[in-house]
Amino acid sequence: MTMSPTTAYGTARHSFRASLPRHALRELPRYEPEVVAAMKRADILLREAEIRSEPVNLSRISMQDLRDFLLAYCACFFAIMAFIA
């Protein structure tokens, strides 16, 4: 999709877009350099952080854990079915 040189950003040909105020069609703001640097630092710190939990040991799962899971699963299932119906 190409724009003609006479068409400015934010102009609209569609009737709904044409009815919107000019500020609703403005270009999205760009991040300031300080914000970009902070986002990069946060990304690096997140990669370096050890946030993974230990793997689940299947031998430690009890029958009560299984019952609790199935109870919650069935309750959510029936609640969603009641909402849809």
Secondary structure, 3 states (H helix, E strand, C coil): CCCCCCCCCCCCCCHHHHHCCHHHHCCCCCCCHHHHHHHHHHHHHHHHCCCCCCCCCHHHCCHHHHHHHHHHHHHHHHHHHHHHC
